[in-house]
Structure formats: C-alpha cells, structure tokens
Amino acid sequence: MGKIAWVTDSTGFLDEELSHHEDIYVIPMTIFFDEEEYLDGVTITPAQFFERLKTAKTTPKTSQPSIGSFVELYNSLEDQYDEIISVHISEKLSGTVSSARQAAELVNIPVTVIDSKILTYPMTKLLKEGMKLIRDGGTSKEVENHIGVLAGNLETYVIIGSLEQLHRSGRMNTAQYFLGSMLQIKPVIQILDGALSVKEKVRSENKATSKILGYLKEAIAKNQIEEVHILYGLDDSKTKDWEQQIREFAPDTIQIKVCPLGVAIGVHAGENTIGISWMNK
C-alpha cells in the first residue's frame, strides 16, 4: 500500500488529533450571505456566522464544493501521494459526494469516494476507523466496505434549534413549519440511512431531550458502545446538562465527546440545535 491522502469536507469536525494530521485535507463548503460568499471554516467561523445571522437581510444558503475545486485539490496531491480516500457528508444531504465522484474521473491519481451517510463528528469517527484499517494493512476498497458497515451502526438524533431557519433554508415545507410553530412542537430528527427523518413529535424541548436520552439508554443496554458524541450549534450551554444526565446511566467506560456542528449545518438548523450520536457495536 502506497502513501494515502485523506480528504473530507468542512461539515466534519476534526478534533485536535486530526486537525494537525499531515495527511488530512479539508475542502470547504461555500456559504452565501447577503450577496457575499464565504468559505466555511476559512473565511467565516461559526461565531461570526451566527452573529451576522441576527441582522441578515436574506436567508443564508450553502453550496457544495465545485467539481473544479475537487479537481484542483486532487491534482495538488498527486506528487505527494499514491492514492486518495475522500470521505464526505451524506449524499442525501448534500451534493458534495457527487462533485467528488465526478472530479475523481478527471484526475490521474486513484480516488476512492465514500458516502459517510452522516455529517459532523460521526463522519470524522468513520474517517478515523478507515485510517486505522489502513494502518492494519487494509486496502482502500476494504475501507469503503468497512465504513459502509459502520455507518449502518450509527444512531444520530437531533433537536432542531430553529424551525423557522429550517423552513427558510428549504428543509421544511410551509405547512410543517406553521403547524410546528402553532403547536410549539419540537420534532426529534433522526438521520436514517443518510437522510433526515422525523422520529418523534413532542410538545417541549425537555420531552424531546428525554426521548433522545431514552434511545441512548436502550442502546447501551443492548449493544457495546465506546463513545457518545454530543453535537451542538453555537450554544453549548446545554451540553453539560446532557453529559450529566448520560453519566447517570452510562458506564464509565463510555467516552463522551462534545462537538460543534459548524457553519454549514448551522445555516439550516440554527444555533440552538443540539443532538447526540453513537455507534452500536
């Protein structure tokens, strides 16, 4: 096995270990804000984005990286690496995987494009598992198959911070938005096979939180779980309370990591979004 470059996109959350890894490259999403264009994590941070959102005249939008930007990145890696493994946000949530696949056909270096069927830190967790398999002597094809299996073992649930923002971004239709607003419904969103799905409809955030933590408690009783990832928009004030509640029923052997969702997700979900993800083994 030759030297491998790992490519991901800015919807993933790179922890300290991966953010300093010499073989990992991040291609940013594009954010359109009041007729201005920004690169996620490069020319705008989550704090800057949410501050601007308070006075925005238009609804911000996101765009996947272009085919050309992928081609440029892949070509720049050709002299340093023998092949590329490119792991990205679910293709049911973004066109990023499609751009990467089309770019892979236009370059000389071999590229394996993988749909993670997830986003943010759980996607990065899959990336880590793939890197471990390569270190153990696996091939890029085995990595693709392995990540596909692991992605099916992920459970991810989210409480959307702003139904209005979800509606304005086109991820919720008008009827759903007005019904949810009038009834003060807090939908529990599940990421199922890479797509957003309404798991529950409850009348308060406390009930939604209890539902989600209940799913985790049931999963711990049935499966081996090593890590739990608490995911948040900008406001991380609720994460400590979630962690304390989880510690009341989770074994000490389970690690709890708190990870931001980032700008691209914040465009659609809002700064008060909070969720949880884990992998059943």
VOROVO-998092 format. One record per residue (C-alpha): residue number from 1; x, y, z. Coordinates in nm, 2 decimals. Each point is the difference from the previous one (the first is absolute). Layout:
% VOROVO-998092
<nugu><seq>NUM</seq><X>X</X><Y>Y</Y><Z>Z</Z></nugu>
...
END
This chain:
% VOROVO-998092
<nugu><seq>1</seq><X>0.00</X><Y>0.00</Y><Z>0.00</Z></nugu>
<nugu><seq>2</seq><X>0.14</X><Y>0.34</Y><Z>-0.10</Z></nugu>
<nugu><seq>3</seq><X>-0.04</X><Y>0.33</Y><Z>0.17</Z></nugu>
<nugu><seq>4</seq><X>-0.36</X><Y>0.11</Y><Z>0.04</Z></nugu>
<nugu><seq>5</seq><X>-0.15</X><Y>0.35</Y><Z>0.02</Z></nugu>
<nugu><seq>6</seq><X>-0.33</X><Y>0.03</Y><Z>0.19</Z></nugu>
<nugu><seq>7</seq><X>-0.25</X><Y>0.26</Y><Z>-0.11</Z></nugu>
<nugu><seq>8</seq><X>-0.31</X><Y>0.11</Y><Z>0.18</Z></nugu>
<nugu><seq>9</seq><X>-0.23</X><Y>0.31</Y><Z>0.00</Z></nugu>
<nugu><seq>10</seq><X>-0.06</X><Y>0.28</Y><Z>0.24</Z></nugu>
<nugu><seq>11</seq><X>-0.33</X><Y>-0.15</Y><Z>0.13</Z></nugu>
<nugu><seq>12</seq><X>0.22</X><Y>-0.24</Y><Z>0.20</Z></nugu>
<nugu><seq>13</seq><X>0.15</X><Y>0.09</Y><Z>0.33</Z></nugu>
<nugu><seq>14</seq><X>0.37</X><Y>-0.07</Y><Z>0.03</Z></nugu>
<nugu><seq>15</seq><X>0.12</X><Y>-0.05</Y><Z>0.35</Z></nugu>
<nugu><seq>16</seq><X>0.35</X><Y>0.10</Y><Z>0.11</Z></nugu>
<nugu><seq>17</seq><X>0.15</X><Y>-0.32</Y><Z>-0.11</Z></nugu>
<nugu><seq>18</seq><X>-0.13</X><Y>0.03</Y><Z>-0.36</Z></nugu>
<nugu><seq>19</seq><X>0.02</X><Y>0.37</Y><Z>-0.04</Z></nugu>
<nugu><seq>20</seq><X>0.38</X><Y>-0.03</Y><Z>0.02</Z></nugu>
<nugu><seq>21</seq><X>0.03</X><Y>-0.31</Y><Z>-0.21</Z></nugu>
<nugu><seq>22</seq><X>0.23</X><Y>0.05</Y><Z>-0.29</Z></nugu>
<nugu><seq>23</seq><X>-0.20</X><Y>-0.23</Y><Z>-0.24</Z></nugu>
<nugu><seq>24</seq><X>-0.35</X><Y>0.14</Y><Z>0.05</Z></nugu>
<nugu><seq>25</seq><X>-0.13</X><Y>0.28</Y><Z>-0.23</Z></nugu>
<nugu><seq>26</seq><X>-0.33</X><Y>0.18</Y><Z>0.05</Z></nugu>
<nugu><seq>27</seq><X>-0.20</X><Y>0.15</Y><Z>-0.29</Z></nugu>
<nugu><seq>28</seq><X>-0.23</X><Y>0.27</Y><Z>0.12</Z></nugu>
<nugu><seq>29</seq><X>-0.37</X><Y>0.05</Y><Z>-0.07</Z></nugu>
<nugu><seq>30</seq><X>-0.11</X><Y>0.34</Y><Z>-0.14</Z></nugu>
<nugu><seq>31</seq><X>-0.23</X><Y>0.23</Y><Z>0.20</Z></nugu>
<nugu><seq>32</seq><X>-0.19</X><Y>0.27</Y><Z>-0.18</Z></nugu>
<nugu><seq>33</seq><X>-0.10</X><Y>0.28</Y><Z>0.24</Z></nugu>
<nugu><seq>34</seq><X>-0.16</X><Y>0.33</Y><Z>-0.11</Z></nugu>
<nugu><seq>35</seq><X>0.15</X><Y>-0.03</Y><Z>-0.35</Z></nugu>
<nugu><seq>36</seq><X>0.35</X><Y>-0.07</Y><Z>0.14</Z></nugu>
<nugu><seq>37</seq><X>0.18</X><Y>-0.33</Y><Z>-0.03</Z></nugu>
<nugu><seq>38</seq><X>0.19</X><Y>-0.18</Y><Z>0.28</Z></nugu>
<nugu><seq>39</seq><X>0.19</X><Y>-0.32</Y><Z>0.04</Z></nugu>
<nugu><seq>40</seq><X>-0.11</X><Y>-0.20</Y><Z>0.30</Z></nugu>
<nugu><seq>41</seq><X>0.27</X><Y>0.00</Y><Z>0.27</Z></nugu>
<nugu><seq>42</seq><X>0.23</X><Y>0.20</Y><Z>-0.22</Z></nugu>
<nugu><seq>43</seq><X>-0.14</X><Y>0.35</Y><Z>-0.04</Z></nugu>
<nugu><seq>44</seq><X>-0.29</X><Y>-0.03</Y><Z>0.25</Z></nugu>
<nugu><seq>45</seq><X>-0.02</X><Y>-0.17</Y><Z>0.34</Z></nugu>
<nugu><seq>46</seq><X>-0.31</X><Y>-0.14</Y><Z>0.17</Z></nugu>
<nugu><seq>47</seq><X>0.00</X><Y>0.30</Y><Z>0.25</Z></nugu>
<nugu><seq>48</seq><X>0.03</X><Y>0.25</Y><Z>-0.28</Z></nugu>
<nugu><seq>49</seq><X>-0.28</X><Y>-0.17</Y><Z>-0.20</Z></nugu>
<nugu><seq>50</seq><X>-0.25</X><Y>-0.01</Y><Z>0.28</Z></nugu>
<nugu><seq>51</seq><X>0.08</X><Y>0.36</Y><Z>0.10</Z></nugu>
<nugu><seq>52</seq><X>-0.07</X><Y>0.11</Y><Z>-0.36</Z></nugu>
<nugu><seq>53</seq><X>-0.31</X><Y>-0.21</Y><Z>-0.02</Z></nugu>
<nugu><seq>54</seq><X>-0.17</X><Y>0.23</Y><Z>0.26</Z></nugu>
<nugu><seq>55</seq><X>0.00</X><Y>0.29</Y><Z>-0.25</Z></nugu>
<nugu><seq>56</seq><X>0.00</X><Y>-0.18</Y><Z>-0.33</Z></nugu>
<nugu><seq>57</seq><X>-0.23</X><Y>0.14</Y><Z>-0.27</Z></nugu>
<nugu><seq>58</seq><X>-0.02</X><Y>-0.33</Y><Z>-0.19</Z></nugu>
<nugu><seq>59</seq><X>0.00</X><Y>-0.36</Y><Z>0.08</Z></nugu>
<nugu><seq>60</seq><X>0.35</X><Y>-0.15</Y><Z>-0.01</Z></nugu>
<nugu><seq>61</seq><X>0.06</X><Y>-0.29</Y><Z>-0.23</Z></nugu>
<nugu><seq>62</seq><X>0.26</X><Y>-0.27</Y><Z>-0.04</Z></nugu>
<nugu><seq>63</seq><X>0.16</X><Y>-0.16</Y><Z>-0.30</Z></nugu>
<nugu><seq>64</seq><X>0.20</X><Y>-0.31</Y><Z>-0.03</Z></nugu>
<nugu><seq>65</seq><X>0.36</X><Y>0.04</Y><Z>-0.13</Z></nugu>
<nugu><seq>66</seq><X>0.02</X><Y>0.02</Y><Z>-0.37</Z></nugu>
<nugu><seq>67</seq><X>0.14</X><Y>-0.28</Y><Z>-0.22</Z></nugu>
<nugu><seq>68</seq><X>0.28</X><Y>0.23</Y><Z>-0.10</Z></nugu>
<nugu><seq>69</seq><X>0.10</X><Y>0.06</Y><Z>0.37</Z></nugu>
<nugu><seq>70</seq><X>0.02</X><Y>-0.38</Y><Z>0.05</Z></nugu>
<nugu><seq>71</seq><X>0.21</X><Y>-0.04</Y><Z>-0.32</Z></nugu>
<nugu><seq>72</seq><X>0.24</X><Y>0.27</Y><Z>0.11</Z></nugu>
<nugu><seq>73</seq><X>0.04</X><Y>-0.16</Y><Z>0.34</Z></nugu>
<nugu><seq>74</seq><X>0.04</X><Y>-0.35</Y><Z>-0.13</Z></nugu>
<nugu><seq>75</seq><X>0.26</X><Y>0.11</Y><Z>-0.26</Z></nugu>
<nugu><seq>76</seq><X>0.20</X><Y>0.19</Y><Z>0.26</Z></nugu>
<nugu><seq>77</seq><X>0.03</X><Y>-0.33</Y><Z>0.20</Z></nugu>
<nugu><seq>78</seq><X>0.12</X><Y>-0.21</Y><Z>-0.30</Z></nugu>
<nugu><seq>79</seq><X>0.37</X><Y>0.06</Y><Z>0.05</Z></nugu>
<nugu><seq>80</seq><X>-0.01</X><Y>-0.08</Y><Z>0.37</Z></nugu>
<nugu><seq>81</seq><X>-0.23</X><Y>-0.30</Y><Z>0.02</Z></nugu>
<nugu><seq>82</seq><X>-0.08</X><Y>-0.32</Y><Z>-0.18</Z></nugu>
<nugu><seq>83</seq><X>-0.37</X><Y>0.01</Y><Z>0.05</Z></nugu>
<nugu><seq>84</seq><X>-0.28</X><Y>0.20</Y><Z>0.17</Z></nugu>
<nugu><seq>85</seq><X>-0.29</X><Y>-0.11</Y><Z>0.22</Z></nugu>
<nugu><seq>86</seq><X>-0.27</X><Y>0.27</Y><Z>0.01</Z></nugu>
<nugu><seq>87</seq><X>-0.27</X><Y>-0.03</Y><Z>0.27</Z></nugu>
<nugu><seq>88</seq><X>-0.29</X><Y>0.25</Y><Z>0.00</Z></nugu>
<nugu><seq>89</seq><X>-0.34</X><Y>0.11</Y><Z>0.13</Z></nugu>
<nugu><seq>90</seq><X>-0.29</X><Y>-0.22</Y><Z>-0.09</Z></nugu>
<nugu><seq>91</seq><X>-0.10</X><Y>0.04</Y><Z>-0.36</Z></nugu>
<nugu><seq>92</seq><X>-0.36</X><Y>0.02</Y><Z>0.11</Z></nugu>
<nugu><seq>93</seq><X>0.08</X><Y>0.32</Y><Z>0.18</Z></nugu>
<nugu><seq>94</seq><X>0.25</X><Y>0.16</Y><Z>-0.25</Z></nugu>
<nugu><seq>95</seq><X>0.13</X><Y>-0.03</Y><Z>-0.35</Z></nugu>
<nugu><seq>96</seq><X>0.36</X><Y>-0.02</Y><Z>0.13</Z></nugu>
<nugu><seq>97</seq><X>0.04</X><Y>-0.37</Y><Z>-0.07</Z></nugu>
<nugu><seq>98</seq><X>-0.12</X><Y>0.05</Y><Z>-0.35</Z></nugu>
<nugu><seq>99</seq><X>0.25</X><Y>0.28</Y><Z>-0.06</Z></nugu>
<nugu><seq>100</seq><X>0.28</X><Y>-0.22</Y><Z>0.14</Z></nugu>
<nugu><seq>101</seq><X>-0.09</X><Y>-0.30</Y><Z>-0.22</Z></nugu>
<nugu><seq>102</seq><X>-0.01</X><Y>0.21</Y><Z>-0.31</Z></nugu>
<nugu><seq>103</seq><X>0.33</X><Y>0.16</Y><Z>0.08</Z></nugu>
<nugu><seq>104</seq><X>0.15</X><Y>-0.35</Y><Z>0.07</Z></nugu>
<nugu><seq>105</seq><X>-0.06</X><Y>-0.08</Y><Z>-0.37</Z></nugu>
<nugu><seq>106</seq><X>0.20</X><Y>0.30</Y><Z>-0.11</Z></nugu>
<nugu><seq>107</seq><X>0.33</X><Y>-0.06</Y><Z>0.18</Z></nugu>
<nugu><seq>108</seq><X>0.28</X><Y>-0.25</Y><Z>-0.04</Z></nugu>
<nugu><seq>109</seq><X>0.04</X><Y>-0.09</Y><Z>0.37</Z></nugu>
<nugu><seq>110</seq><X>-0.23</X><Y>-0.28</Y><Z>0.12</Z></nugu>
<nugu><seq>111</seq><X>-0.28</X><Y>0.13</Y><Z>0.21</Z></nugu>
<nugu><seq>112</seq><X>-0.25</X><Y>-0.20</Y><Z>0.22</Z></nugu>
<nugu><seq>113</seq><X>-0.30</X><Y>0.22</Y><Z>0.08</Z></nugu>
<nugu><seq>114</seq><X>-0.20</X><Y>-0.12</Y><Z>0.30</Z></nugu>
<nugu><seq>115</seq><X>-0.35</X><Y>0.12</Y><Z>0.10</Z></nugu>
<nugu><seq>116</seq><X>0.01</X><Y>0.00</Y><Z>0.38</Z></nugu>
<nugu><seq>117</seq><X>-0.39</X><Y>0.02</Y><Z>0.02</Z></nugu>
<nugu><seq>118</seq><X>0.06</X><Y>0.24</Y><Z>0.29</Z></nugu>
<nugu><seq>119</seq><X>0.16</X><Y>0.34</Y><Z>0.09</Z></nugu>
<nugu><seq>120</seq><X>0.20</X><Y>0.19</Y><Z>0.26</Z></nugu>
<nugu><seq>121</seq><X>0.20</X><Y>-0.20</Y><Z>0.26</Z></nugu>
<nugu><seq>122</seq><X>-0.16</X><Y>-0.34</Y><Z>-0.07</Z></nugu>
<nugu><seq>123</seq><X>0.13</X><Y>0.04</Y><Z>-0.36</Z></nugu>
<nugu><seq>124</seq><X>0.35</X><Y>0.07</Y><Z>0.15</Z></nugu>
<nugu><seq>125</seq><X>-0.03</X><Y>-0.31</Y><Z>0.22</Z></nugu>
<nugu><seq>126</seq><X>-0.05</X><Y>-0.21</Y><Z>-0.32</Z></nugu>
<nugu><seq>127</seq><X>0.30</X><Y>0.17</Y><Z>-0.15</Z></nugu>
<nugu><seq>128</seq><X>0.21</X><Y>-0.11</Y><Z>0.30</Z></nugu>
<nugu><seq>129</seq><X>-0.12</X><Y>-0.36</Y><Z>-0.03</Z></nugu>
<nugu><seq>130</seq><X>0.10</X><Y>0.00</Y><Z>-0.36</Z></nugu>
<nugu><seq>131</seq><X>0.35</X><Y>0.13</Y><Z>0.08</Z></nugu>
<nugu><seq>132</seq><X>0.04</X><Y>-0.27</Y><Z>0.27</Z></nugu>
<nugu><seq>133</seq><X>-0.09</X><Y>-0.26</Y><Z>-0.26</Z></nugu>
<nugu><seq>134</seq><X>0.26</X><Y>0.13</Y><Z>-0.24</Z></nugu>
<nugu><seq>135</seq><X>0.26</X><Y>-0.01</Y><Z>0.28</Z></nugu>
<nugu><seq>136</seq><X>-0.09</X><Y>-0.36</Y><Z>0.06</Z></nugu>
<nugu><seq>137</seq><X>0.07</X><Y>-0.08</Y><Z>-0.36</Z></nugu>
<nugu><seq>138</seq><X>-0.34</X><Y>0.04</Y><Z>-0.16</Z></nugu>
<nugu><seq>139</seq><X>-0.07</X><Y>0.13</Y><Z>-0.35</Z></nugu>
<nugu><seq>140</seq><X>-0.21</X><Y>0.30</Y><Z>-0.12</Z></nugu>
<nugu><seq>141</seq><X>-0.28</X><Y>-0.23</Y><Z>-0.11</Z></nugu>
<nugu><seq>142</seq><X>0.00</X><Y>-0.17</Y><Z>0.34</Z></nugu>
<nugu><seq>143</seq><X>-0.02</X><Y>0.35</Y><Z>0.16</Z></nugu>
<nugu><seq>144</seq><X>-0.30</X><Y>0.08</Y><Z>-0.22</Z></nugu>
<nugu><seq>145</seq><X>-0.18</X><Y>-0.32</Y><Z>0.10</Z></nugu>
<nugu><seq>146</seq><X>0.09</X><Y>0.04</Y><Z>0.37</Z></nugu>
<nugu><seq>147</seq><X>-0.12</X><Y>0.35</Y><Z>0.02</Z></nugu>
<nugu><seq>148</seq><X>-0.32</X><Y>-0.10</Y><Z>-0.17</Z></nugu>
<nugu><seq>149</seq><X>-0.06</X><Y>-0.27</Y><Z>0.27</Z></nugu>
<nugu><seq>150</seq><X>0.09</X><Y>0.24</Y><Z>0.28</Z></nugu>
<nugu><seq>151</seq><X>-0.23</X><Y>0.28</Y><Z>-0.14</Z></nugu>
<nugu><seq>152</seq><X>-0.29</X><Y>-0.24</Y><Z>0.03</Z></nugu>
<nugu><seq>153</seq><X>0.08</X><Y>-0.04</Y><Z>0.38</Z></nugu>
<nugu><seq>154</seq><X>-0.02</X><Y>0.37</Y><Z>0.07</Z></nugu>
<nugu><seq>155</seq><X>-0.30</X><Y>0.15</Y><Z>0.18</Z></nugu>
<nugu><seq>156</seq><X>-0.04</X><Y>0.38</Y><Z>-0.02</Z></nugu>
<nugu><seq>157</seq><X>-0.28</X><Y>0.21</Y><Z>0.14</Z></nugu>
<nugu><seq>158</seq><X>-0.04</X><Y>0.38</Y><Z>0.00</Z></nugu>
<nugu><seq>159</seq><X>-0.22</X><Y>0.27</Y><Z>0.15</Z></nugu>
<nugu><seq>160</seq><X>-0.02</X><Y>0.28</Y><Z>-0.26</Z></nugu>
<nugu><seq>161</seq><X>0.08</X><Y>0.34</Y><Z>0.15</Z></nugu>
<nugu><seq>162</seq><X>-0.21</X><Y>0.20</Y><Z>-0.24</Z></nugu>
<nugu><seq>163</seq><X>-0.30</X><Y>-0.13</Y><Z>-0.20</Z></nugu>
<nugu><seq>164</seq><X>-0.01</X><Y>0.34</Y><Z>-0.17</Z></nugu>
<nugu><seq>165</seq><X>0.35</X><Y>-0.04</Y><Z>-0.12</Z></nugu>
<nugu><seq>166</seq><X>-0.06</X><Y>-0.35</Y><Z>-0.12</Z></nugu>
<nugu><seq>167</seq><X>-0.30</X><Y>0.12</Y><Z>-0.19</Z></nugu>
<nugu><seq>168</seq><X>0.18</X><Y>0.30</Y><Z>-0.15</Z></nugu>
<nugu><seq>169</seq><X>0.29</X><Y>-0.22</Y><Z>-0.12</Z></nugu>
<nugu><seq>170</seq><X>-0.25</X><Y>-0.23</Y><Z>-0.18</Z></nugu>
<nugu><seq>171</seq><X>0.04</X><Y>-0.30</Y><Z>0.23</Z></nugu>
<nugu><seq>172</seq><X>-0.36</X><Y>0.02</Y><Z>0.13</Z></nugu>
<nugu><seq>173</seq><X>-0.32</X><Y>0.08</Y><Z>-0.20</Z></nugu>
<nugu><seq>174</seq><X>-0.23</X><Y>0.29</Y><Z>0.09</Z></nugu>
<nugu><seq>175</seq><X>-0.28</X><Y>-0.22</Y><Z>0.14</Z></nugu>
<nugu><seq>176</seq><X>0.24</X><Y>-0.19</Y><Z>0.23</Z></nugu>
<nugu><seq>177</seq><X>0.16</X><Y>0.33</Y><Z>0.12</Z></nugu>
<nugu><seq>178</seq><X>-0.33</X><Y>0.17</Y><Z>0.09</Z></nugu>
<nugu><seq>179</seq><X>-0.14</X><Y>-0.31</Y><Z>0.17</Z></nugu>
<nugu><seq>180</seq><X>0.31</X><Y>-0.04</Y><Z>0.20</Z></nugu>
<nugu><seq>181</seq><X>0.02</X><Y>0.37</Y><Z>0.10</Z></nugu>
<nugu><seq>182</seq><X>-0.37</X><Y>0.02</Y><Z>0.10</Z></nugu>
<nugu><seq>183</seq><X>0.01</X><Y>-0.32</Y><Z>0.21</Z></nugu>
<nugu><seq>184</seq><X>0.35</X><Y>0.07</Y><Z>0.13</Z></nugu>
<nugu><seq>185</seq><X>0.11</X><Y>-0.34</Y><Z>-0.12</Z></nugu>
<nugu><seq>186</seq><X>0.36</X><Y>-0.10</Y><Z>0.05</Z></nugu>
<nugu><seq>187</seq><X>0.06</X><Y>-0.28</Y><Z>-0.26</Z></nugu>
<nugu><seq>188</seq><X>0.27</X><Y>-0.25</Y><Z>0.08</Z></nugu>
<nugu><seq>189</seq><X>0.19</X><Y>-0.04</Y><Z>-0.33</Z></nugu>
<nugu><seq>190</seq><X>0.18</X><Y>-0.33</Y><Z>-0.08</Z></nugu>
<nugu><seq>191</seq><X>0.27</X><Y>-0.05</Y><Z>-0.26</Z></nugu>
<nugu><seq>192</seq><X>-0.11</X><Y>-0.32</Y><Z>-0.16</Z></nugu>
<nugu><seq>193</seq><X>0.19</X><Y>-0.16</Y><Z>-0.29</Z></nugu>
<nugu><seq>194</seq><X>0.15</X><Y>0.35</Y><Z>-0.07</Z></nugu>
<nugu><seq>195</seq><X>-0.33</X><Y>0.19</Y><Z>-0.01</Z></nugu>
<nugu><seq>196</seq><X>-0.19</X><Y>0.22</Y><Z>0.25</Z></nugu>
<nugu><seq>197</seq><X>-0.30</X><Y>-0.17</Y><Z>0.15</Z></nugu>
<nugu><seq>198</seq><X>-0.25</X><Y>0.10</Y><Z>0.27</Z></nugu>
<nugu><seq>199</seq><X>0.03</X><Y>-0.25</Y><Z>0.28</Z></nugu>
<nugu><seq>200</seq><X>-0.23</X><Y>0.16</Y><Z>0.26</Z></nugu>
<nugu><seq>201</seq><X>-0.22</X><Y>0.31</Y><Z>0.03</Z></nugu>
<nugu><seq>202</seq><X>-0.02</X><Y>0.13</Y><Z>0.36</Z></nugu>
<nugu><seq>203</seq><X>-0.12</X><Y>0.32</Y><Z>0.16</Z></nugu>
<nugu><seq>204</seq><X>0.31</X><Y>0.12</Y><Z>0.18</Z></nugu>
<nugu><seq>205</seq><X>0.38</X><Y>-0.01</Y><Z>-0.02</Z></nugu>
<nugu><seq>206</seq><X>0.01</X><Y>-0.18</Y><Z>0.34</Z></nugu>
<nugu><seq>207</seq><X>-0.21</X><Y>-0.28</Y><Z>-0.14</Z></nugu>
<nugu><seq>208</seq><X>0.20</X><Y>-0.01</Y><Z>-0.31</Z></nugu>
<nugu><seq>209</seq><X>0.32</X><Y>-0.03</Y><Z>0.21</Z></nugu>
<nugu><seq>210</seq><X>-0.15</X><Y>-0.28</Y><Z>0.21</Z></nugu>
<nugu><seq>211</seq><X>-0.09</X><Y>-0.19</Y><Z>-0.32</Z></nugu>
<nugu><seq>212</seq><X>0.35</X><Y>0.02</Y><Z>-0.15</Z></nugu>
<nugu><seq>213</seq><X>0.17</X><Y>-0.09</Y><Z>0.32</Z></nugu>
<nugu><seq>214</seq><X>-0.24</X><Y>-0.29</Y><Z>0.04</Z></nugu>
<nugu><seq>215</seq><X>0.11</X><Y>-0.13</Y><Z>-0.34</Z></nugu>
<nugu><seq>216</seq><X>0.36</X><Y>0.01</Y><Z>0.11</Z></nugu>
<nugu><seq>217</seq><X>-0.08</X><Y>-0.18</Y><Z>0.33</Z></nugu>
<nugu><seq>218</seq><X>-0.18</X><Y>-0.28</Y><Z>-0.20</Z></nugu>
<nugu><seq>219</seq><X>0.30</X><Y>-0.02</Y><Z>-0.24</Z></nugu>
<nugu><seq>220</seq><X>0.25</X><Y>-0.03</Y><Z>0.29</Z></nugu>
<nugu><seq>221</seq><X>-0.20</X><Y>-0.29</Y><Z>0.15</Z></nugu>
<nugu><seq>222</seq><X>0.00</X><Y>-0.19</Y><Z>-0.34</Z></nugu>
<nugu><seq>223</seq><X>0.34</X><Y>0.09</Y><Z>-0.16</Z></nugu>
<nugu><seq>224</seq><X>0.36</X><Y>0.07</Y><Z>0.07</Z></nugu>
<nugu><seq>225</seq><X>0.05</X><Y>0.37</Y><Z>-0.03</Z></nugu>
<nugu><seq>226</seq><X>0.34</X><Y>0.17</Y><Z>0.04</Z></nugu>
<nugu><seq>227</seq><X>-0.07</X><Y>0.37</Y><Z>-0.07</Z></nugu>
<nugu><seq>228</seq><X>-0.29</X><Y>0.23</Y><Z>0.02</Z></nugu>
<nugu><seq>229</seq><X>0.01</X><Y>0.33</Y><Z>-0.20</Z></nugu>
<nugu><seq>230</seq><X>-0.20</X><Y>0.30</Y><Z>0.12</Z></nugu>
<nugu><seq>231</seq><X>-0.05</X><Y>0.23</Y><Z>-0.30</Z></nugu>
<nugu><seq>232</seq><X>-0.09</X><Y>0.37</Y><Z>0.03</Z></nugu>
<nugu><seq>233</seq><X>-0.04</X><Y>0.31</Y><Z>-0.22</Z></nugu>
<nugu><seq>234</seq><X>0.15</X><Y>0.31</Y><Z>0.17</Z></nugu>
<nugu><seq>235</seq><X>-0.15</X><Y>-0.01</Y><Z>0.35</Z></nugu>
<nugu><seq>236</seq><X>0.18</X><Y>-0.28</Y><Z>0.20</Z></nugu>
<nugu><seq>237</seq><X>-0.17</X><Y>0.09</Y><Z>0.33</Z></nugu>
<nugu><seq>238</seq><X>-0.23</X><Y>-0.30</Y><Z>-0.01</Z></nugu>
<nugu><seq>239</seq><X>0.28</X><Y>-0.25</Y><Z>-0.08</Z></nugu>
<nugu><seq>240</seq><X>0.12</X><Y>-0.02</Y><Z>0.37</Z></nugu>
<nugu><seq>241</seq><X>-0.35</X><Y>-0.09</Y><Z>0.11</Z></nugu>
<nugu><seq>242</seq><X>-0.03</X><Y>-0.26</Y><Z>-0.27</Z></nugu>
<nugu><seq>243</seq><X>0.33</X><Y>-0.15</Y><Z>0.11</Z></nugu>
<nugu><seq>244</seq><X>-0.10</X><Y>-0.01</Y><Z>0.36</Z></nugu>
<nugu><seq>245</seq><X>-0.33</X><Y>-0.18</Y><Z>-0.08</Z></nugu>
<nugu><seq>246</seq><X>0.19</X><Y>-0.25</Y><Z>-0.22</Z></nugu>
<nugu><seq>247</seq><X>0.25</X><Y>-0.07</Y><Z>0.28</Z></nugu>
<nugu><seq>248</seq><X>-0.29</X><Y>-0.10</Y><Z>0.23</Z></nugu>
<nugu><seq>249</seq><X>-0.06</X><Y>-0.32</Y><Z>-0.21</Z></nugu>
<nugu><seq>250</seq><X>0.30</X><Y>-0.04</Y><Z>-0.23</Z></nugu>
<nugu><seq>251</seq><X>0.30</X><Y>-0.21</Y><Z>0.11</Z></nugu>
<nugu><seq>252</seq><X>0.33</X><Y>0.19</Y><Z>0.08</Z></nugu>
<nugu><seq>253</seq><X>0.16</X><Y>-0.19</Y><Z>-0.29</Z></nugu>
<nugu><seq>254</seq><X>-0.20</X><Y>0.20</Y><Z>-0.25</Z></nugu>
<nugu><seq>255</seq><X>0.17</X><Y>0.32</Y><Z>-0.11</Z></nugu>
<nugu><seq>256</seq><X>-0.22</X><Y>0.31</Y><Z>-0.05</Z></nugu>
<nugu><seq>257</seq><X>0.13</X><Y>0.26</Y><Z>-0.26</Z></nugu>
<nugu><seq>258</seq><X>-0.16</X><Y>0.34</Y><Z>-0.06</Z></nugu>
<nugu><seq>259</seq><X>0.03</X><Y>0.12</Y><Z>-0.36</Z></nugu>
<nugu><seq>260</seq><X>-0.13</X><Y>0.31</Y><Z>-0.19</Z></nugu>
<nugu><seq>261</seq><X>-0.21</X><Y>-0.05</Y><Z>-0.31</Z></nugu>
<nugu><seq>262</seq><X>0.16</X><Y>0.28</Y><Z>-0.19</Z></nugu>
<nugu><seq>263</seq><X>-0.11</X><Y>0.28</Y><Z>-0.23</Z></nugu>
<nugu><seq>264</seq><X>-0.14</X><Y>-0.21</Y><Z>-0.29</Z></nugu>
<nugu><seq>265</seq><X>-0.23</X><Y>-0.19</Y><Z>0.23</Z></nugu>
<nugu><seq>266</seq><X>-0.09</X><Y>0.32</Y><Z>0.19</Z></nugu>
<nugu><seq>267</seq><X>-0.13</X><Y>0.16</Y><Z>-0.31</Z></nugu>
<nugu><seq>268</seq><X>-0.29</X><Y>-0.26</Y><Z>0.00</Z></nugu>
<nugu><seq>269</seq><X>-0.05</X><Y>-0.09</Y><Z>0.36</Z></nugu>
<nugu><seq>270</seq><X>0.08</X><Y>0.31</Y><Z>0.21</Z></nugu>
<nugu><seq>271</seq><X>0.24</X><Y>0.08</Y><Z>0.28</Z></nugu>
<nugu><seq>272</seq><X>-0.21</X><Y>-0.17</Y><Z>0.28</Z></nugu>
<nugu><seq>273</seq><X>0.00</X><Y>-0.34</Y><Z>-0.17</Z></nugu>
<nugu><seq>274</seq><X>0.12</X><Y>-0.29</Y><Z>0.21</Z></nugu>
<nugu><seq>275</seq><X>0.03</X><Y>-0.37</Y><Z>-0.07</Z></nugu>
<nugu><seq>276</seq><X>0.17</X><Y>-0.32</Y><Z>0.08</Z></nugu>
<nugu><seq>277</seq><X>0.16</X><Y>-0.28</Y><Z>-0.19</Z></nugu>
<nugu><seq>278</seq><X>0.16</X><Y>-0.34</Y><Z>0.08</Z></nugu>
<nugu><seq>279</seq><X>0.11</X><Y>-0.31</Y><Z>-0.17</Z></nugu>
<nugu><seq>280</seq><X>-0.14</X><Y>-0.34</Y><Z>0.09</Z></nugu>
<nugu><seq>281</seq><X>0.24</X><Y>-0.29</Y><Z>-0.01</Z></nugu>
END
